[in-house]
């Protein structure tokens, strides 16, 4: 199902967030994916974080408009996600649960229209938290809001409003979050038509503490297989990333981070290797 319309509320500001945070890792991570003759996808992931190792195995099976994803990790957790596209016209139904915590289950229904989208998430425990979000827009401009309501306490857990603008050469977002306590403004600008080079900036202000956080960054694609990213915030933390496509869909990512105001501290380094058929 091709998603239409202005996108979900969570898509507002996502371009800037992904450019600043996606693929940065400071652990050692190895992922290998295979596909069986019956169409079942298997993915094994091993992560070394500090002196600890974790391992999980997930399987994905698609049948017509239904997708089943099951993951098992070394802590004996079993996560199951069932996704059904077009259960009703222009909808996406997602149900998930993480065992042995039976109260972790959620049911999400998404609806997409040419000029609007809506999503509802309901927990499966006896007195669940209900989350609602909606977005309306056209011609690259969208307005959205979300709210969470705890049926056990009868109180709102969150409410957020946002405005997003998406054009061929830039993306911008204004978000009022944390029950009106946080203002976040972000933007991504593509410096050329092929989007080989992009610049990003994000300013966050917490009204209750008068605290400001400014982060700037960029992306440059050296060639079709290689890209570099970097980011710097106003506290002096500098991070950089190099990602190379070894073969189609198989990626090697090397990233690092250090505090420019405390050079005596050891920098962080990470390595991720993802192999796909």
ChimeraX commands (.cxc) that place a marker at each C-alpha (Angstrom):
marker #1 position 0.00,0.00,0.00 radius 0.5
marker #1 position 1.40,3.34,-1.04 radius 0.5
marker #1 position 0.98,5.79,1.82 radius 0.5
marker #1 position -0.64,9.00,0.61 radius 0.5
marker #1 position -1.35,12.41,2.02 radius 0.5
marker #1 position 0.71,14.56,4.41 radius 0.5
marker #1 position 2.08,11.58,6.35 radius 0.5
marker #1 position 1.77,10.73,10.02 radius 0.5
marker #1 position 2.32,13.22,12.84 radius 0.5
marker #1 position 5.60,11.48,13.67 radius 0.5
marker #1 position 6.90,12.37,10.19 radius 0.5
marker #1 position 6.97,16.09,10.99 radius 0.5
marker #1 position 10.60,16.99,11.73 radius 0.5
marker #1 position 11.76,13.45,10.98 radius 0.5
marker #1 position 14.12,14.50,8.15 radius 0.5
marker #1 position 16.19,16.67,10.50 radius 0.5
marker #1 position 16.10,14.11,13.31 radius 0.5
marker #1 position 17.31,11.31,11.02 radius 0.5
marker #1 position 20.13,13.38,9.56 radius 0.5
marker #1 position 21.34,14.30,13.06 radius 0.5
marker #1 position 20.95,10.91,14.77 radius 0.5
marker #1 position 20.35,8.01,12.38 radius 0.5
marker #1 position 23.18,5.44,12.00 radius 0.5
marker #1 position 25.34,6.98,14.72 radius 0.5
marker #1 position 26.43,4.17,17.02 radius 0.5
marker #1 position 29.10,3.84,19.69 radius 0.5
marker #1 position 28.93,0.07,20.10 radius 0.5
marker #1 position 30.12,-2.81,17.97 radius 0.5
marker #1 position 27.22,-4.23,15.99 radius 0.5
marker #1 position 27.06,-7.05,13.43 radius 0.5
marker #1 position 23.90,-7.90,11.51 radius 0.5
marker #1 position 23.38,-10.59,8.89 radius 0.5
marker #1 position 20.15,-11.14,6.98 radius 0.5
marker #1 position 19.06,-14.04,4.79 radius 0.5
marker #1 position 15.92,-15.04,2.93 radius 0.5
marker #1 position 14.77,-18.67,2.76 radius 0.5
marker #1 position 13.25,-20.31,-0.30 radius 0.5
marker #1 position 9.80,-20.01,1.30 radius 0.5
marker #1 position 10.19,-16.24,1.59 radius 0.5
marker #1 position 10.90,-16.06,5.31 radius 0.5
marker #1 position 13.45,-13.38,6.16 radius 0.5
marker #1 position 15.89,-14.14,9.00 radius 0.5
marker #1 position 18.04,-11.49,10.68 radius 0.5
marker #1 position 20.64,-12.14,13.38 radius 0.5
marker #1 position 22.12,-9.20,15.31 radius 0.5
marker #1 position 25.03,-9.28,17.76 radius 0.5
marker #1 position 25.95,-6.18,19.77 radius 0.5
marker #1 position 28.89,-5.54,22.07 radius 0.5
marker #1 position 28.21,-2.63,24.42 radius 0.5
marker #1 position 31.01,-2.08,26.89 radius 0.5
marker #1 position 31.84,-5.55,28.12 radius 0.5
marker #1 position 28.37,-6.96,27.52 radius 0.5
marker #1 position 27.19,-8.96,24.52 radius 0.5
marker #1 position 23.60,-9.26,23.34 radius 0.5
marker #1 position 22.14,-11.34,20.55 radius 0.5
marker #1 position 18.73,-11.40,18.93 radius 0.5
marker #1 position 17.22,-13.31,16.05 radius 0.5
marker #1 position 14.18,-12.11,14.13 radius 0.5
marker #1 position 12.10,-13.63,11.38 radius 0.5
marker #1 position 9.78,-11.83,8.99 radius 0.5
marker #1 position 7.13,-13.49,6.86 radius 0.5
marker #1 position 4.89,-11.73,4.37 radius 0.5
marker #1 position 1.68,-13.19,3.01 radius 0.5
marker #1 position -0.40,-11.02,0.70 radius 0.5
marker #1 position -1.11,-7.85,2.72 radius 0.5
marker #1 position -0.01,-9.29,6.08 radius 0.5
marker #1 position 3.45,-9.06,7.63 radius 0.5
marker #1 position 4.49,-11.10,10.69 radius 0.5
marker #1 position 7.68,-10.18,12.59 radius 0.5
marker #1 position 8.94,-12.28,15.52 radius 0.5
marker #1 position 12.14,-11.48,17.47 radius 0.5
marker #1 position 13.82,-13.43,20.27 radius 0.5
marker #1 position 16.73,-12.03,22.31 radius 0.5
marker #1 position 19.22,-13.36,24.85 radius 0.5
marker #1 position 17.11,-12.07,27.76 radius 0.5
marker #1 position 14.31,-14.49,26.80 radius 0.5
marker #1 position 12.08,-11.72,25.48 radius 0.5
marker #1 position 9.84,-12.56,22.54 radius 0.5
marker #1 position 8.57,-9.61,20.51 radius 0.5
marker #1 position 5.81,-10.16,17.99 radius 0.5
marker #1 position 4.44,-7.61,15.53 radius 0.5
marker #1 position 1.57,-8.22,13.13 radius 0.5
marker #1 position 1.00,-5.66,10.37 radius 0.5
marker #1 position -2.03,-5.73,8.08 radius 0.5
marker #1 position -2.25,-3.31,5.16 radius 0.5
marker #1 position -5.65,-2.25,3.86 radius 0.5
marker #1 position -7.60,-4.21,6.46 radius 0.5
marker #1 position -10.00,-1.38,5.69 radius 0.5
marker #1 position -9.47,0.91,2.67 radius 0.5
marker #1 position -6.45,3.22,3.13 radius 0.5
marker #1 position -5.59,1.82,6.57 radius 0.5
marker #1 position -2.69,0.11,8.28 radius 0.5
marker #1 position -3.24,-2.05,11.37 radius 0.5
marker #1 position -0.27,-2.85,13.65 radius 0.5
marker #1 position -0.48,-5.05,16.74 radius 0.5
marker #1 position 2.53,-5.80,18.93 radius 0.5
marker #1 position 3.38,-7.53,22.21 radius 0.5
marker #1 position 6.61,-8.27,24.05 radius 0.5
marker #1 position 6.50,-11.42,26.17 radius 0.5
marker #1 position 6.64,-12.23,29.05 radius 0.5
marker #1 position 5.23,-8.73,29.74 radius 0.5
marker #1 position 1.65,-9.28,28.59 radius 0.5
marker #1 position 0.75,-5.68,29.47 radius 0.5
marker #1 position 3.18,-4.35,26.84 radius 0.5
marker #1 position 0.80,-5.09,23.99 radius 0.5
marker #1 position -0.40,-2.30,21.72 radius 0.5
marker #1 position -2.86,-1.98,18.87 radius 0.5
marker #1 position -2.35,0.84,16.36 radius 0.5
marker #1 position -4.65,1.85,13.52 radius 0.5
marker #1 position -3.44,4.31,10.89 radius 0.5
marker #1 position -5.63,5.95,8.27 radius 0.5
marker #1 position -4.33,7.80,5.23 radius 0.5
marker #1 position -6.17,10.30,3.02 radius 0.5
marker #1 position -4.95,12.66,0.32 radius 0.5
marker #1 position -5.17,15.64,2.69 radius 0.5
marker #1 position -5.12,14.03,6.14 radius 0.5
marker #1 position -3.87,11.13,8.22 radius 0.5
marker #1 position -4.87,9.82,11.62 radius 0.5
marker #1 position -3.44,7.28,14.05 radius 0.5
marker #1 position -4.75,5.70,17.22 radius 0.5
marker #1 position -2.68,3.60,19.64 radius 0.5
marker #1 position -4.32,1.67,22.49 radius 0.5
marker #1 position -2.54,-0.48,25.05 radius 0.5
marker #1 position -3.89,-3.94,25.83 radius 0.5
marker #1 position -3.64,-3.74,29.64 radius 0.5
marker #1 position -6.89,-3.31,31.63 radius 0.5
marker #1 position -6.58,0.50,32.00 radius 0.5
marker #1 position -4.52,1.47,28.97 radius 0.5
marker #1 position -2.98,4.68,27.74 radius 0.5
marker #1 position -4.75,5.89,24.60 radius 0.5
marker #1 position -2.82,8.00,22.10 radius 0.5
marker #1 position -4.38,9.95,19.25 radius 0.5
marker #1 position -2.67,11.92,16.51 radius 0.5
marker #1 position -3.73,13.62,13.31 radius 0.5
marker #1 position -2.22,15.59,10.46 radius 0.5
marker #1 position -3.85,17.69,7.75 radius 0.5
marker #1 position -2.16,19.42,4.87 radius 0.5
marker #1 position -1.61,19.94,1.19 radius 0.5
marker #1 position 1.07,21.15,-1.21 radius 0.5
marker #1 position 3.89,20.29,1.19 radius 0.5
marker #1 position 2.50,22.12,4.25 radius 0.5
marker #1 position 1.10,20.09,7.14 radius 0.5
marker #1 position -0.40,20.81,10.56 radius 0.5
marker #1 position -0.56,18.13,13.22 radius 0.5
marker #1 position -1.31,17.38,16.85 radius 0.5
marker #1 position -1.10,14.42,19.20 radius 0.5
marker #1 position -2.29,13.64,22.71 radius 0.5
marker #1 position -2.06,10.80,25.19 radius 0.5
marker #1 position -4.69,9.95,27.82 radius 0.5
marker #1 position -4.21,7.58,30.75 radius 0.5
marker #1 position -7.54,5.88,31.43 radius 0.5
marker #1 position -6.29,4.71,34.84 radius 0.5
marker #1 position -5.67,8.21,36.21 radius 0.5
marker #1 position -7.94,10.22,33.93 radius 0.5
marker #1 position -5.06,12.58,33.04 radius 0.5
marker #1 position -3.38,13.64,29.83 radius 0.5
marker #1 position 0.09,12.12,29.56 radius 0.5
marker #1 position 1.18,14.39,26.70 radius 0.5
marker #1 position 0.02,16.85,24.08 radius 0.5
marker #1 position 2.02,18.18,21.16 radius 0.5
marker #1 position 1.39,20.39,18.14 radius 0.5
marker #1 position 3.51,20.82,15.04 radius 0.5
marker #1 position 3.81,22.48,11.65 radius 0.5
marker #1 position 5.85,20.97,8.84 radius 0.5
marker #1 position 6.91,22.25,5.43 radius 0.5
marker #1 position 8.32,19.92,2.78 radius 0.5
marker #1 position 9.67,21.25,-0.51 radius 0.5
marker #1 position 12.04,19.70,-3.08 radius 0.5
marker #1 position 15.08,21.53,-1.71 radius 0.5
marker #1 position 14.27,21.89,1.99 radius 0.5
marker #1 position 12.29,20.58,4.97 radius 0.5
marker #1 position 11.30,22.66,8.00 radius 0.5
marker #1 position 9.39,21.94,11.20 radius 0.5
marker #1 position 8.12,23.79,14.26 radius 0.5
marker #1 position 7.11,21.57,17.20 radius 0.5
marker #1 position 5.57,22.53,20.55 radius 0.5
marker #1 position 6.07,19.49,22.80 radius 0.5
marker #1 position 6.15,18.34,26.44 radius 0.5
marker #1 position 2.76,19.89,27.22 radius 0.5
marker #1 position 3.90,23.25,25.87 radius 0.5
marker #1 position 7.21,23.33,27.74 radius 0.5
marker #1 position 9.52,22.59,24.80 radius 0.5
marker #1 position 9.85,24.44,21.50 radius 0.5
marker #1 position 11.79,22.74,18.74 radius 0.5
marker #1 position 12.62,24.31,15.37 radius 0.5
marker #1 position 14.48,22.30,12.75 radius 0.5
marker #1 position 15.36,22.50,9.10 radius 0.5
marker #1 position 17.15,20.57,6.38 radius 0.5
marker #1 position 18.44,22.26,3.23 radius 0.5
marker #1 position 19.72,20.36,0.19 radius 0.5
marker #1 position 22.61,22.23,-1.38 radius 0.5
marker #1 position 22.24,20.68,-4.83 radius 0.5
marker #1 position 19.54,19.12,-7.00 radius 0.5
marker #1 position 20.88,15.57,-6.59 radius 0.5
marker #1 position 20.93,16.03,-2.79 radius 0.5
marker #1 position 24.56,14.98,-2.54 radius 0.5
marker #1 position 25.15,17.62,0.12 radius 0.5
marker #1 position 22.70,18.67,2.84 radius 0.5
marker #1 position 22.85,20.94,5.87 radius 0.5
marker #1 position 20.70,20.60,8.99 radius 0.5
marker #1 position 20.06,22.63,12.13 radius 0.5
marker #1 position 17.88,22.05,15.19 radius 0.5
marker #1 position 17.17,24.48,18.02 radius 0.5
marker #1 position 15.43,23.25,21.18 radius 0.5
marker #1 position 14.31,25.55,23.99 radius 0.5
marker #1 position 12.88,24.31,27.29 radius 0.5
marker #1 position 10.76,27.13,28.69 radius 0.5
marker #1 position 10.69,25.95,32.32 radius 0.5
marker #1 position 14.50,26.06,32.61 radius 0.5
marker #1 position 15.36,28.61,29.89 radius 0.5
marker #1 position 17.73,25.98,28.49 radius 0.5
marker #1 position 18.67,26.14,24.81 radius 0.5
marker #1 position 20.27,23.41,22.73 radius 0.5
marker #1 position 21.51,24.08,19.21 radius 0.5
marker #1 position 22.75,21.27,16.98 radius 0.5
marker #1 position 24.05,21.71,13.43 radius 0.5
marker #1 position 25.18,19.05,11.02 radius 0.5
marker #1 position 25.62,17.97,7.47 radius 0.5
marker #1 position 25.68,15.12,5.00 radius 0.5
marker #1 position 27.91,14.71,1.96 radius 0.5
marker #1 position 27.73,11.81,-0.50 radius 0.5
marker #1 position 31.25,11.23,-1.80 radius 0.5
marker #1 position 29.99,8.73,-4.38 radius 0.5
marker #1 position 26.87,6.54,-4.77 radius 0.5
marker #1 position 28.28,4.05,-2.23 radius 0.5
marker #1 position 29.93,6.35,0.34 radius 0.5
marker #1 position 28.58,9.11,2.58 radius 0.5
marker #1 position 29.92,11.12,5.50 radius 0.5
marker #1 position 27.93,12.90,8.21 radius 0.5
marker #1 position 28.87,15.22,11.06 radius 0.5
marker #1 position 27.14,17.13,13.83 radius 0.5
marker #1 position 28.12,19.64,16.51 radius 0.5
marker #1 position 26.06,21.04,19.39 radius 0.5
marker #1 position 26.49,24.12,21.56 radius 0.5
marker #1 position 27.92,22.05,24.44 radius 0.5
marker #1 position 30.93,21.20,22.27 radius 0.5
marker #1 position 30.09,17.60,21.42 radius 0.5
marker #1 position 31.32,16.72,17.92 radius 0.5
marker #1 position 30.35,13.52,16.15 radius 0.5
marker #1 position 31.20,12.14,12.70 radius 0.5
marker #1 position 30.19,9.13,10.66 radius 0.5
marker #1 position 31.42,7.32,7.56 radius 0.5
marker #1 position 29.10,4.87,5.80 radius 0.5
marker #1 position 30.06,2.73,2.83 radius 0.5
marker #1 position 27.90,0.33,0.84 radius 0.5
marker #1 position 30.07,-2.76,0.37 radius 0.5
marker #1 position 27.53,-4.25,-1.99 radius 0.5
marker #1 position 23.84,-3.49,-2.59 radius 0.5
marker #1 position 22.05,-3.24,0.82 radius 0.5
marker #1 position 25.20,-4.23,2.79 radius 0.5
marker #1 position 26.61,-1.33,4.84 radius 0.5
marker #1 position 29.72,-0.65,6.87 radius 0.5
marker #1 position 29.36,2.26,9.30 radius 0.5
marker #1 position 32.13,3.80,11.40 radius 0.5
marker #1 position 31.26,6.61,13.81 radius 0.5
marker #1 position 32.89,8.54,16.61 radius 0.5
marker #1 position 32.17,11.28,19.11 radius 0.5
marker #1 position 34.23,13.43,21.45 radius 0.5
marker #1 position 33.85,16.49,23.67 radius 0.5
marker #1 position 35.79,19.42,22.23 radius 0.5
marker #1 position 35.69,21.13,25.65 radius 0.5
marker #1 position 37.16,18.14,27.47 radius 0.5
marker #1 position 39.83,16.66,25.24 radius 0.5
marker #1 position 41.24,14.65,28.14 radius 0.5
marker #1 position 38.16,12.43,28.04 radius 0.5
marker #1 position 38.30,9.30,25.91 radius 0.5
marker #1 position 36.33,9.61,22.67 radius 0.5
marker #1 position 33.59,7.16,21.74 radius 0.5
marker #1 position 33.89,4.93,18.70 radius 0.5
marker #1 position 31.44,2.58,17.07 radius 0.5
marker #1 position 31.41,0.05,14.25 radius 0.5
marker #1 position 28.39,-1.48,12.54 radius 0.5
marker #1 position 28.38,-4.06,9.76 radius 0.5
marker #1 position 25.09,-5.07,8.13 radius 0.5
marker #1 position 25.15,-7.81,5.49 radius 0.5
marker #1 position 22.11,-8.51,3.31 radius 0.5
marker #1 position 21.65,-10.81,0.33 radius 0.5
marker link #1:1,2 radius 0.2
marker link #1:2,3 radius 0.2
marker link #1:3,4 radius 0.2
marker link #1:4,5 radius 0.2
marker link #1:5,6 radius 0.2
marker link #1:6,7 radius 0.2
marker link #1:7,8 radius 0.2
marker link #1:8,9 radius 0.2
marker link #1:9,10 radius 0.2
marker link #1:10,11 radius 0.2
marker link #1:11,12 radius 0.2
marker link #1:12,13 radius 0.2
marker link #1:13,14 radius 0.2
marker link #1:14,15 radius 0.2
marker link #1:15,16 radius 0.2
marker link #1:16,17 radius 0.2
marker link #1:17,18 radius 0.2
marker link #1:18,19 radius 0.2
marker link #1:19,20 radius 0.2
marker link #1:20,21 radius 0.2
marker link #1:21,22 radius 0.2
marker link #1:22,23 radius 0.2
marker link #1:23,24 radius 0.2
marker link #1:24,25 radius 0.2
marker link #1:25,26 radius 0.2
marker link #1:26,27 radius 0.2
marker link #1:27,28 radius 0.2
marker link #1:28,29 radius 0.2
marker link #1:29,30 radius 0.2
marker link #1:30,31 radius 0.2
marker link #1:31,32 radius 0.2
marker link #1:32,33 radius 0.2
marker link #1:33,34 radius 0.2
marker link #1:34,35 radius 0.2
marker link #1:35,36 radius 0.2
marker link #1:36,37 radius 0.2
marker link #1:37,38 radius 0.2
marker link #1:38,39 radius 0.2
marker link #1:39,40 radius 0.2
marker link #1:40,41 radius 0.2
marker link #1:41,42 radius 0.2
marker link #1:42,43 radius 0.2
marker link #1:43,44 radius 0.2
marker link #1:44,45 radius 0.2
marker link #1:45,46 radius 0.2
marker link #1:46,47 radius 0.2
marker link #1:47,48 radius 0.2
marker link #1:48,49 radius 0.2
marker link #1:49,50 radius 0.2
marker link #1:50,51 radius 0.2
marker link #1:51,52 radius 0.2
marker link #1:52,53 radius 0.2
marker link #1:53,54 radius 0.2
marker link #1:54,55 radius 0.2
marker link #1:55,56 radius 0.2
marker link #1:56,57 radius 0.2
marker link #1:57,58 radius 0.2
marker link #1:58,59 radius 0.2
marker link #1:59,60 radius 0.2
marker link #1:60,61 radius 0.2
marker link #1:61,62 radius 0.2
marker link #1:62,63 radius 0.2
marker link #1:63,64 radius 0.2
marker link #1:64,65 radius 0.2
marker link #1:65,66 radius 0.2
marker link #1:66,67 radius 0.2
marker link #1:67,68 radius 0.2
marker link #1:68,69 radius 0.2
marker link #1:69,70 radius 0.2
marker link #1:70,71 radius 0.2
marker link #1:71,72 radius 0.2
marker link #1:72,73 radius 0.2
marker link #1:73,74 radius 0.2
marker link #1:74,75 radius 0.2
marker link #1:75,76 radius 0.2
marker link #1:76,77 radius 0.2
marker link #1:77,78 radius 0.2
marker link #1:78,79 radius 0.2
marker link #1:79,80 radius 0.2
marker link #1:80,81 radius 0.2
marker link #1:81,82 radius 0.2
marker link #1:82,83 radius 0.2
marker link #1:83,84 radius 0.2
marker link #1:84,85 radius 0.2
marker link #1:85,86 radius 0.2
marker link #1:86,87 radius 0.2
marker link #1:87,88 radius 0.2
marker link #1:88,89 radius 0.2
marker link #1:89,90 radius 0.2
marker link #1:90,91 radius 0.2
marker link #1:91,92 radius 0.2
marker link #1:92,93 radius 0.2
marker link #1:93,94 radius 0.2
marker link #1:94,95 radius 0.2
marker link #1:95,96 radius 0.2
marker link #1:96,97 radius 0.2
marker link #1:97,98 radius 0.2
marker link #1:98,99 radius 0.2
marker link #1:99,100 radius 0.2
marker link #1:100,101 radius 0.2
marker link #1:101,102 radius 0.2
marker link #1:102,103 radius 0.2
marker link #1:103,104 radius 0.2
marker link #1:104,105 radius 0.2
marker link #1:105,106 radius 0.2
marker link #1:106,107 radius 0.2
marker link #1:107,108 radius 0.2
marker link #1:108,109 radius 0.2
marker link #1:109,110 radius 0.2
marker link #1:110,111 radius 0.2
marker link #1:111,112 radius 0.2
marker link #1:112,113 radius 0.2
marker link #1:113,114 radius 0.2
marker link #1:114,115 radius 0.2
marker link #1:115,116 radius 0.2
marker link #1:116,117 radius 0.2
marker link #1:117,118 radius 0.2
marker link #1:118,119 radius 0.2
marker link #1:119,120 radius 0.2
marker link #1:120,121 radius 0.2
marker link #1:121,122 radius 0.2
marker link #1:122,123 radius 0.2
marker link #1:123,124 radius 0.2
marker link #1:124,125 radius 0.2
marker link #1:125,126 radius 0.2
marker link #1:126,127 radius 0.2
marker link #1:127,128 radius 0.2
marker link #1:128,129 radius 0.2
marker link #1:129,130 radius 0.2
marker link #1:130,131 radius 0.2
marker link #1:131,132 radius 0.2
marker link #1:132,133 radius 0.2
marker link #1:133,134 radius 0.2
marker link #1:134,135 radius 0.2
marker link #1:135,136 radius 0.2
marker link #1:136,137 radius 0.2
marker link #1:137,138 radius 0.2
marker link #1:138,139 radius 0.2
marker link #1:139,140 radius 0.2
marker link #1:140,141 radius 0.2
marker link #1:141,142 radius 0.2
marker link #1:142,143 radius 0.2
marker link #1:143,144 radius 0.2
marker link #1:144,145 radius 0.2
marker link #1:145,146 radius 0.2
marker link #1:146,147 radius 0.2
marker link #1:147,148 radius 0.2
marker link #1:148,149 radius 0.2
marker link #1:149,150 radius 0.2
marker link #1:150,151 radius 0.2
marker link #1:151,152 radius 0.2
marker link #1:152,153 radius 0.2
marker link #1:153,154 radius 0.2
marker link #1:154,155 radius 0.2
marker link #1:155,156 radius 0.2
marker link #1:156,157 radius 0.2
marker link #1:157,158 radius 0.2
marker link #1:158,159 radius 0.2
marker link #1:159,160 radius 0.2
marker link #1:160,161 radius 0.2
marker link #1:161,162 radius 0.2
marker link #1:162,163 radius 0.2
marker link #1:163,164 radius 0.2
marker link #1:164,165 radius 0.2
marker link #1:165,166 radius 0.2
marker link #1:166,167 radius 0.2
marker link #1:167,168 radius 0.2
marker link #1:168,169 radius 0.2
marker link #1:169,170 radius 0.2
marker link #1:170,171 radius 0.2
marker link #1:171,172 radius 0.2
marker link #1:172,173 radius 0.2
marker link #1:173,174 radius 0.2
marker link #1:174,175 radius 0.2
marker link #1:175,176 radius 0.2
marker link #1:176,177 radius 0.2
marker link #1:177,178 radius 0.2
marker link #1:178,179 radius 0.2
marker link #1:179,180 radius 0.2
marker link #1:180,181 radius 0.2
marker link #1:181,182 radius 0.2
marker link #1:182,183 radius 0.2
marker link #1:183,184 radius 0.2
marker link #1:184,185 radius 0.2
marker link #1:185,186 radius 0.2
marker link #1:186,187 radius 0.2
marker link #1:187,188 radius 0.2
marker link #1:188,189 radius 0.2
marker link #1:189,190 radius 0.2
marker link #1:190,191 radius 0.2
marker link #1:191,192 radius 0.2
marker link #1:192,193 radius 0.2
marker link #1:193,194 radius 0.2
marker link #1:194,195 radius 0.2
marker link #1:195,196 radius 0.2
marker link #1:196,197 radius 0.2
marker link #1:197,198 radius 0.2
marker link #1:198,199 radius 0.2
marker link #1:199,200 radius 0.2
marker link #1:200,201 radius 0.2
marker link #1:201,202 radius 0.2
marker link #1:202,203 radius 0.2
marker link #1:203,204 radius 0.2
marker link #1:204,205 radius 0.2
marker link #1:205,206 radius 0.2
marker link #1:206,207 radius 0.2
marker link #1:207,208 radius 0.2
marker link #1:208,209 radius 0.2
marker link #1:209,210 radius 0.2
marker link #1:210,211 radius 0.2
marker link #1:211,212 radius 0.2
marker link #1:212,213 radius 0.2
marker link #1:213,214 radius 0.2
marker link #1:214,215 radius 0.2
marker link #1:215,216 radius 0.2
marker link #1:216,217 radius 0.2
marker link #1:217,218 radius 0.2
marker link #1:218,219 radius 0.2
marker link #1:219,220 radius 0.2
marker link #1:220,221 radius 0.2
marker link #1:221,222 radius 0.2
marker link #1:222,223 radius 0.2
marker link #1:223,224 radius 0.2
marker link #1:224,225 radius 0.2
marker link #1:225,226 radius 0.2
marker link #1:226,227 radius 0.2
marker link #1:227,228 radius 0.2
marker link #1:228,229 radius 0.2
marker link #1:229,230 radius 0.2
marker link #1:230,231 radius 0.2
marker link #1:231,232 radius 0.2
marker link #1:232,233 radius 0.2
marker link #1:233,234 radius 0.2
marker link #1:234,235 radius 0.2
marker link #1:235,236 radius 0.2
marker link #1:236,237 radius 0.2
marker link #1:237,238 radius 0.2
marker link #1:238,239 radius 0.2
marker link #1:239,240 radius 0.2
marker link #1:240,241 radius 0.2
marker link #1:241,242 radius 0.2
marker link #1:242,243 radius 0.2
marker link #1:243,244 radius 0.2
marker link #1:244,245 radius 0.2
marker link #1:245,246 radius 0.2
marker link #1:246,247 radius 0.2
marker link #1:247,248 radius 0.2
marker link #1:248,249 radius 0.2
marker link #1:249,250 radius 0.2
marker link #1:250,251 radius 0.2
marker link #1:251,252 radius 0.2
marker link #1:252,253 radius 0.2
marker link #1:253,254 radius 0.2
marker link #1:254,255 radius 0.2
marker link #1:255,256 radius 0.2
marker link #1:256,257 radius 0.2
marker link #1:257,258 radius 0.2
marker link #1:258,259 radius 0.2
marker link #1:259,260 radius 0.2
marker link #1:260,261 radius 0.2
marker link #1:261,262 radius 0.2
marker link #1:262,263 radius 0.2
marker link #1:263,264 radius 0.2
marker link #1:264,265 radius 0.2
marker link #1:265,266 radius 0.2
marker link #1:266,267 radius 0.2
marker link #1:267,268 radius 0.2
marker link #1:268,269 radius 0.2
marker link #1:269,270 radius 0.2
marker link #1:270,271 radius 0.2
marker link #1:271,272 radius 0.2
marker link #1:272,273 radius 0.2
marker link #1:273,274 radius 0.2
marker link #1:274,275 radius 0.2
marker link #1:275,276 radius 0.2
marker link #1:276,277 radius 0.2
view
